[in-house]
Amino acid sequence: MAALGVPGGVLRAPSELNVAAVEGALNELKLLAPLKKPALIKACVAVVMADDRLTVAEGELLRAICAALDTPLPPILETVETVA
């Protein structure tokens, strides 16, 4: 968070999380300078891809975060190669 110029960085226990806390955090992050938002999104992608997999839930959460930041994420489609 310091690299983005945002105060805070305190991790909360899962039991402390609720809709109001998440909404407040997203509203604060929405104030990031436009050129700093890609760095935050790249960090989020690195987190969800840490295990080299992207679950549907992780993809939807990433999409929701990007939407909250007014930075839409294009659809993530699974592709399957077909052998002719």
MIFIPA-678864 format. One record per residue: residue number from 1; x, y, z of N, C-alpha, C in turn; residue in three letters. Coordinates in steps of 0.05 Angstrom, whole numbers, plus 5000, padded with zeros to 4 digits. Layout:
BEGIN
<n: NUM | n_c1: X | n_c2: Y | n_c3: Z | ca_c1: X | ca_c2: Y | ca_c3: Z | c_c1: X | c_c2: Y | c_c3: Z | res: ala>
...
This chain:
BEGIN
<n: 1 | n_c1: 5016 | n_c2: 4976 | n_c3: 5000 | ca_c1: 5000 | ca_c2: 5000 | ca_c3: 5000 | c_c1: 5017 | c_c2: 5025 | c_c3: 5000 | res: met>
<n: 2 | n_c1: 5040 | n_c2: 5024 | n_c3: 5014 | ca_c1: 5057 | ca_c2: 5047 | ca_c3: 5015 | c_c1: 5068 | c_c2: 5053 | c_c3: 4987 | res: ala>
<n: 3 | n_c1: 5073 | n_c2: 5033 | n_c3: 4971 | ca_c1: 5083 | ca_c2: 5037 | ca_c3: 4944 | c_c1: 5062 | c_c2: 5052 | c_c3: 4927 | res: ala>
<n: 4 | n_c1: 5037 | n_c2: 5050 | n_c3: 4934 | ca_c1: 5016 | ca_c2: 5064 | ca_c3: 4919 | c_c1: 5010 | c_c2: 5091 | c_c3: 4931 | res: leu>
<n: 5 | n_c1: 5023 | n_c2: 5097 | n_c3: 4954 | ca_c1: 5018 | ca_c2: 5123 | ca_c3: 4967 | c_c1: 4992 | c_c2: 5123 | c_c3: 4982 | res: gly>
<n: 6 | n_c1: 4983 | n_c2: 5100 | n_c3: 4991 | ca_c1: 4958 | ca_c2: 5098 | ca_c3: 5006 | c_c1: 4965 | c_c2: 5090 | c_c3: 5035 | res: val>
<n: 7 | n_c1: 4955 | n_c2: 5105 | n_c3: 5054 | ca_c1: 4960 | ca_c2: 5098 | ca_c3: 5082 | c_c1: 4945 | c_c2: 5073 | c_c3: 5090 | res: pro>
<n: 8 | n_c1: 4954 | n_c2: 5060 | n_c3: 5110 | ca_c1: 4940 | ca_c2: 5036 | ca_c3: 5120 | c_c1: 4958 | c_c2: 5012 | c_c3: 5118 | res: gly>
<n: 9 | n_c1: 4948 | n_c2: 4991 | n_c3: 5107 | ca_c1: 4963 | ca_c2: 4967 | ca_c3: 5104 | c_c1: 4959 | c_c2: 4947 | c_c3: 5127 | res: gly>
<n: 10 | n_c1: 4940 | n_c2: 4953 | n_c3: 5144 | ca_c1: 4935 | ca_c2: 4935 | ca_c3: 5166 | c_c1: 4917 | c_c2: 4912 | c_c3: 5156 | res: val>
<n: 11 | n_c1: 4926 | n_c2: 4888 | n_c3: 5159 | ca_c1: 4910 | ca_c2: 4865 | ca_c3: 5151 | c_c1: 4890 | c_c2: 4858 | c_c3: 5173 | res: leu>
<n: 12 | n_c1: 4865 | n_c2: 4854 | n_c3: 5165 | ca_c1: 4845 | ca_c2: 4847 | ca_c3: 5185 | c_c1: 4840 | c_c2: 4817 | c_c3: 5185 | res: arg>
<n: 13 | n_c1: 4832 | n_c2: 4808 | n_c3: 5208 | ca_c1: 4824 | ca_c2: 4779 | ca_c3: 5211 | c_c1: 4798 | c_c2: 4775 | c_c3: 5195 | res: ala>
<n: 14 | n_c1: 4795 | n_c2: 4752 | n_c3: 5183 | ca_c1: 4770 | ca_c2: 4747 | ca_c3: 5168 | c_c1: 4745 | c_c2: 4752 | c_c3: 5185 | res: pro>
<n: 15 | n_c1: 4746 | n_c2: 4748 | n_c3: 5211 | ca_c1: 4723 | ca_c2: 4753 | ca_c3: 5228 | c_c1: 4716 | c_c2: 4782 | c_c3: 5230 | res: ser>
<n: 16 | n_c1: 4735 | n_c2: 4800 | n_c3: 5223 | ca_c1: 4730 | ca_c2: 4829 | ca_c3: 5225 | c_c1: 4719 | c_c2: 4840 | c_c3: 5199 | res: glu>
<n: 17 | n_c1: 4719 | n_c2: 4824 | n_c3: 5178 | ca_c1: 4710 | ca_c2: 4834 | ca_c3: 5152 | c_c1: 4680 | c_c2: 4833 | c_c3: 5150 | res: leu>
<n: 18 | n_c1: 4669 | n_c2: 4854 | n_c3: 5139 | ca_c1: 4640 | ca_c2: 4855 | ca_c3: 5133 | c_c1: 4637 | c_c2: 4873 | c_c3: 5109 | res: asn>
<n: 19 | n_c1: 4612 | n_c2: 4875 | n_c3: 5100 | ca_c1: 4607 | ca_c2: 4891 | ca_c3: 5076 | c_c1: 4616 | c_c2: 4920 | c_c3: 5079 | res: val>
<n: 20 | n_c1: 4610 | n_c2: 4931 | n_c3: 5102 | ca_c1: 4618 | ca_c2: 4960 | ca_c3: 5107 | c_c1: 4648 | c_c2: 4964 | c_c3: 5106 | res: ala>
<n: 21 | n_c1: 4663 | n_c2: 4945 | n_c3: 5117 | ca_c1: 4692 | ca_c2: 4948 | ca_c3: 5117 | c_c1: 4703 | c_c2: 4945 | c_c3: 5089 | res: ala>
<n: 22 | n_c1: 4693 | n_c2: 4926 | n_c3: 5074 | ca_c1: 4702 | ca_c2: 4922 | ca_c3: 5046 | c_c1: 4694 | c_c2: 4946 | c_c3: 5029 | res: val>
<n: 23 | n_c1: 4670 | n_c2: 4956 | n_c3: 5033 | ca_c1: 4660 | ca_c2: 4979 | ca_c3: 5017 | c_c1: 4678 | c_c2: 5004 | c_c3: 5024 | res: glu>
<n: 24 | n_c1: 4684 | n_c2: 5007 | n_c3: 5049 | ca_c1: 4701 | ca_c2: 5030 | ca_c3: 5057 | c_c1: 4729 | c_c2: 5028 | c_c3: 5044 | res: gly>
<n: 25 | n_c1: 4740 | n_c2: 5004 | n_c3: 5044 | ca_c1: 4767 | ca_c2: 5000 | ca_c3: 5032 | c_c1: 4766 | c_c2: 5005 | c_c3: 5002 | res: ala>
<n: 26 | n_c1: 4745 | n_c2: 4996 | n_c3: 4989 | ca_c1: 4743 | ca_c2: 5000 | ca_c3: 4960 | c_c1: 4739 | c_c2: 5030 | c_c3: 4954 | res: leu>
<n: 27 | n_c1: 4723 | n_c2: 5044 | n_c3: 4970 | ca_c1: 4719 | ca_c2: 5072 | ca_c3: 4966 | c_c1: 4745 | c_c2: 5088 | c_c3: 4970 | res: asn>
<n: 28 | n_c1: 4762 | n_c2: 5079 | n_c3: 4989 | ca_c1: 4788 | ca_c2: 5092 | ca_c3: 4993 | c_c1: 4806 | c_c2: 5086 | c_c3: 4969 | res: glu>
<n: 29 | n_c1: 4806 | n_c2: 5062 | n_c3: 4959 | ca_c1: 4823 | ca_c2: 5055 | ca_c3: 4936 | c_c1: 4814 | c_c2: 5068 | c_c3: 4911 | res: leu>
<n: 30 | n_c1: 4788 | n_c2: 5074 | n_c3: 4909 | ca_c1: 4777 | ca_c2: 5088 | ca_c3: 4886 | c_c1: 4790 | c_c2: 5116 | c_c3: 4882 | res: lys>
<n: 31 | n_c1: 4801 | n_c2: 5127 | n_c3: 4904 | ca_c1: 4813 | ca_c2: 5153 | ca_c3: 4903 | c_c1: 4842 | c_c2: 5152 | c_c3: 4893 | res: leu>
<n: 32 | n_c1: 4852 | n_c2: 5128 | n_c3: 4887 | ca_c1: 4879 | ca_c2: 5127 | ca_c3: 4875 | c_c1: 4881 | c_c2: 5143 | c_c3: 4850 | res: leu>
<n: 33 | n_c1: 4904 | n_c2: 5154 | n_c3: 4845 | ca_c1: 4909 | ca_c2: 5168 | ca_c3: 4820 | c_c1: 4906 | c_c2: 5147 | c_c3: 4797 | res: ala>
<n: 34 | n_c1: 4894 | n_c2: 5156 | n_c3: 4775 | ca_c1: 4889 | ca_c2: 5137 | ca_c3: 4753 | c_c1: 4914 | c_c2: 5121 | c_c3: 4744 | res: pro>
<n: 35 | n_c1: 4937 | n_c2: 5133 | n_c3: 4745 | ca_c1: 4961 | ca_c2: 5119 | ca_c3: 4736 | c_c1: 4971 | c_c2: 5099 | c_c3: 4757 | res: leu>
<n: 36 | n_c1: 4960 | n_c2: 5099 | n_c3: 4781 | ca_c1: 4968 | ca_c2: 5080 | ca_c3: 4802 | c_c1: 4950 | c_c2: 5056 | c_c3: 4803 | res: lys>
<n: 37 | n_c1: 4926 | n_c2: 5058 | n_c3: 4791 | ca_c1: 4907 | ca_c2: 5036 | ca_c3: 4791 | c_c1: 4917 | c_c2: 5011 | c_c3: 4778 | res: lys>
<n: 38 | n_c1: 4931 | n_c2: 5014 | n_c3: 4755 | ca_c1: 4942 | ca_c2: 4989 | ca_c3: 4742 | c_c1: 4961 | c_c2: 4974 | c_c3: 4761 | res: pro>
<n: 39 | n_c1: 4977 | n_c2: 4988 | n_c3: 4777 | ca_c1: 4995 | ca_c2: 4974 | ca_c3: 4795 | c_c1: 4979 | c_c2: 4958 | c_c3: 4816 | res: ala>
<n: 40 | n_c1: 4957 | n_c2: 4969 | n_c3: 4826 | ca_c1: 4940 | ca_c2: 4955 | ca_c3: 4845 | c_c1: 4928 | c_c2: 4931 | c_c3: 4832 | res: leu>
<n: 41 | n_c1: 4918 | n_c2: 4934 | n_c3: 4808 | ca_c1: 4905 | ca_c2: 4912 | ca_c3: 4794 | c_c1: 4925 | c_c2: 4890 | c_c3: 4788 | res: ile>
<n: 42 | n_c1: 4950 | n_c2: 4897 | n_c3: 4780 | ca_c1: 4971 | ca_c2: 4877 | ca_c3: 4776 | c_c1: 4977 | c_c2: 4862 | c_c3: 4802 | res: lys>
<n: 43 | n_c1: 4977 | n_c2: 4876 | n_c3: 4824 | ca_c1: 4981 | ca_c2: 4863 | ca_c3: 4850 | c_c1: 4958 | c_c2: 4843 | c_c3: 4856 | res: ala>
<n: 44 | n_c1: 4934 | n_c2: 4851 | n_c3: 4851 | ca_c1: 4911 | ca_c2: 4834 | ca_c3: 4855 | c_c1: 4913 | c_c2: 4809 | c_c3: 4837 | res: cys>
<n: 45 | n_c1: 4921 | n_c2: 4813 | n_c3: 4812 | ca_c1: 4924 | ca_c2: 4790 | ca_c3: 4794 | c_c1: 4946 | c_c2: 4771 | c_c3: 4804 | res: val>
<n: 46 | n_c1: 4968 | n_c2: 4782 | n_c3: 4814 | ca_c1: 4989 | ca_c2: 4766 | ca_c3: 4825 | c_c1: 4979 | c_c2: 4749 | c_c3: 4848 | res: ala>
<n: 47 | n_c1: 4962 | n_c2: 4760 | n_c3: 4865 | ca_c1: 4952 | ca_c2: 4745 | ca_c3: 4888 | c_c1: 4934 | c_c2: 4722 | c_c3: 4878 | res: val>
<n: 48 | n_c1: 4915 | n_c2: 4728 | n_c3: 4860 | ca_c1: 4897 | ca_c2: 4707 | ca_c3: 4852 | c_c1: 4911 | c_c2: 4686 | c_c3: 4835 | res: val>
<n: 49 | n_c1: 4933 | n_c2: 4693 | n_c3: 4823 | ca_c1: 4947 | ca_c2: 4673 | ca_c3: 4806 | c_c1: 4971 | c_c2: 4661 | c_c3: 4820 | res: met>
<n: 50 | n_c1: 4973 | n_c2: 4664 | n_c3: 4846 | ca_c1: 4996 | ca_c2: 4654 | ca_c3: 4861 | c_c1: 4998 | c_c2: 4623 | c_c3: 4859 | res: ala>
<n: 51 | n_c1: 4976 | n_c2: 4610 | n_c3: 4855 | ca_c1: 4976 | ca_c2: 4581 | ca_c3: 4852 | c_c1: 4974 | c_c2: 4572 | c_c3: 4823 | res: asp>
<n: 52 | n_c1: 4978 | n_c2: 4592 | n_c3: 4804 | ca_c1: 4977 | ca_c2: 4587 | ca_c3: 4775 | c_c1: 4949 | c_c2: 4577 | c_c3: 4766 | res: asp>
<n: 53 | n_c1: 4929 | n_c2: 4584 | n_c3: 4781 | ca_c1: 4901 | ca_c2: 4578 | ca_c3: 4774 | c_c1: 4884 | c_c2: 4602 | c_c3: 4780 | res: arg>
<n: 54 | n_c1: 4863 | n_c2: 4604 | n_c3: 4764 | ca_c1: 4843 | ca_c2: 4625 | ca_c3: 4769 | c_c1: 4816 | c_c2: 4612 | c_c3: 4772 | res: leu>
<n: 55 | n_c1: 4805 | n_c2: 4612 | n_c3: 4796 | ca_c1: 4779 | ca_c2: 4601 | ca_c3: 4800 | c_c1: 4757 | c_c2: 4621 | c_c3: 4791 | res: thr>
<n: 56 | n_c1: 4733 | n_c2: 4611 | n_c3: 4787 | ca_c1: 4711 | ca_c2: 4629 | ca_c3: 4780 | c_c1: 4707 | c_c2: 4650 | c_c3: 4801 | res: val>
<n: 57 | n_c1: 4709 | n_c2: 4642 | n_c3: 4827 | ca_c1: 4705 | ca_c2: 4661 | ca_c3: 4849 | c_c1: 4727 | c_c2: 4682 | c_c3: 4849 | res: ala>
<n: 58 | n_c1: 4752 | n_c2: 4674 | n_c3: 4844 | ca_c1: 4774 | ca_c2: 4693 | ca_c3: 4843 | c_c1: 4770 | c_c2: 4712 | c_c3: 4820 | res: glu>
<n: 59 | n_c1: 4762 | n_c2: 4702 | n_c3: 4797 | ca_c1: 4758 | ca_c2: 4719 | ca_c3: 4774 | c_c1: 4736 | c_c2: 4739 | c_c3: 4778 | res: gly>
<n: 60 | n_c1: 4714 | n_c2: 4730 | n_c3: 4790 | ca_c1: 4692 | ca_c2: 4748 | ca_c3: 4795 | c_c1: 4699 | c_c2: 4769 | c_c3: 4816 | res: glu>
<n: 61 | n_c1: 4715 | n_c2: 4761 | n_c3: 4837 | ca_c1: 4724 | ca_c2: 4780 | ca_c3: 4857 | c_c1: 4742 | c_c2: 4801 | c_c3: 4844 | res: leu>
<n: 62 | n_c1: 4760 | n_c2: 4792 | n_c3: 4827 | ca_c1: 4778 | ca_c2: 4811 | ca_c3: 4813 | c_c1: 4762 | c_c2: 4830 | c_c3: 4795 | res: leu>
<n: 63 | n_c1: 4742 | n_c2: 4819 | n_c3: 4782 | ca_c1: 4725 | ca_c2: 4836 | ca_c3: 4765 | c_c1: 4710 | c_c2: 4857 | c_c3: 4782 | res: arg>
<n: 64 | n_c1: 4700 | n_c2: 4848 | n_c3: 4805 | ca_c1: 4685 | ca_c2: 4867 | ca_c3: 4823 | c_c1: 4704 | c_c2: 4889 | c_c3: 4833 | res: ala>
<n: 65 | n_c1: 4728 | n_c2: 4882 | n_c3: 4840 | ca_c1: 4747 | ca_c2: 4902 | ca_c3: 4850 | c_c1: 4753 | c_c2: 4922 | c_c3: 4828 | res: ile>
<n: 66 | n_c1: 4758 | n_c2: 4912 | n_c3: 4803 | ca_c1: 4763 | ca_c2: 4930 | ca_c3: 4781 | c_c1: 4739 | c_c2: 4948 | c_c3: 4775 | res: cys>
<n: 67 | n_c1: 4715 | n_c2: 4937 | n_c3: 4777 | ca_c1: 4691 | ca_c2: 4953 | ca_c3: 4772 | c_c1: 4689 | c_c2: 4975 | c_c3: 4793 | res: ala>
<n: 68 | n_c1: 4695 | n_c2: 4968 | n_c3: 4818 | ca_c1: 4694 | ca_c2: 4988 | ca_c3: 4840 | c_c1: 4714 | c_c2: 5010 | c_c3: 4836 | res: ala>
<n: 69 | n_c1: 4736 | n_c2: 5004 | n_c3: 4822 | ca_c1: 4757 | ca_c2: 5024 | ca_c3: 4817 | c_c1: 4752 | c_c2: 5039 | c_c3: 4791 | res: leu>
<n: 70 | n_c1: 4729 | n_c2: 5034 | n_c3: 4779 | ca_c1: 4722 | ca_c2: 5047 | ca_c3: 4753 | c_c1: 4743 | c_c2: 5039 | c_c3: 4732 | res: asp>
<n: 71 | n_c1: 4753 | n_c2: 5015 | n_c3: 4733 | ca_c1: 4772 | ca_c2: 5004 | ca_c3: 4714 | c_c1: 4762 | c_c2: 4977 | c_c3: 4705 | res: thr>
<n: 72 | n_c1: 4744 | n_c2: 4976 | n_c3: 4686 | ca_c1: 4732 | ca_c2: 4950 | ca_c3: 4678 | c_c1: 4753 | c_c2: 4930 | c_c3: 4669 | res: pro>
<n: 73 | n_c1: 4748 | n_c2: 4906 | n_c3: 4676 | ca_c1: 4765 | ca_c2: 4884 | ca_c3: 4668 | c_c1: 4751 | c_c2: 4869 | c_c3: 4645 | res: leu>
<n: 74 | n_c1: 4764 | n_c2: 4864 | n_c3: 4623 | ca_c1: 4751 | ca_c2: 4849 | ca_c3: 4601 | c_c1: 4744 | c_c2: 4821 | c_c3: 4610 | res: pro>
<n: 75 | n_c1: 4726 | n_c2: 4808 | n_c3: 4597 | ca_c1: 4718 | ca_c2: 4781 | ca_c3: 4604 | c_c1: 4742 | c_c2: 4762 | c_c3: 4604 | res: pro>
<n: 76 | n_c1: 4743 | n_c2: 4744 | n_c3: 4623 | ca_c1: 4764 | ca_c2: 4723 | ca_c3: 4624 | c_c1: 4751 | c_c2: 4698 | c_c3: 4614 | res: ile>
<n: 77 | n_c1: 4759 | n_c2: 4689 | n_c3: 4591 | ca_c1: 4747 | ca_c2: 4665 | ca_c3: 4579 | c_c1: 4767 | c_c2: 4642 | c_c3: 4579 | res: leu>
<n: 78 | n_c1: 4757 | n_c2: 4619 | n_c3: 4586 | ca_c1: 4773 | ca_c2: 4595 | ca_c3: 4584 | c_c1: 4773 | c_c2: 4586 | c_c3: 4555 | res: glu>
<n: 79 | n_c1: 4796 | n_c2: 4581 | n_c3: 4544 | ca_c1: 4797 | ca_c2: 4571 | ca_c3: 4517 | c_c1: 4806 | c_c2: 4542 | c_c3: 4517 | res: thr>
<n: 80 | n_c1: 4794 | n_c2: 4527 | n_c3: 4499 | ca_c1: 4801 | ca_c2: 4499 | ca_c3: 4496 | c_c1: 4809 | c_c2: 4494 | c_c3: 4467 | res: val>
<n: 81 | n_c1: 4833 | n_c2: 4484 | n_c3: 4463 | ca_c1: 4841 | ca_c2: 4479 | ca_c3: 4435 | c_c1: 4827 | c_c2: 4453 | c_c3: 4426 | res: glu>
<n: 82 | n_c1: 4819 | n_c2: 4454 | n_c3: 4401 | ca_c1: 4808 | ca_c2: 4430 | ca_c3: 4389 | c_c1: 4827 | c_c2: 4419 | c_c3: 4369 | res: thr>
<n: 83 | n_c1: 4829 | n_c2: 4393 | n_c3: 4368 | ca_c1: 4848 | ca_c2: 4380 | ca_c3: 4349 | c_c1: 4831 | c_c2: 4371 | c_c3: 4326 | res: val>
<n: 84 | n_c1: 4840 | n_c2: 4379 | n_c3: 4302 | ca_c1: 4826 | ca_c2: 4372 | ca_c3: 4277 | c_c1: 4832 | c_c2: 4344 | c_c3: 4269 | res: ala>
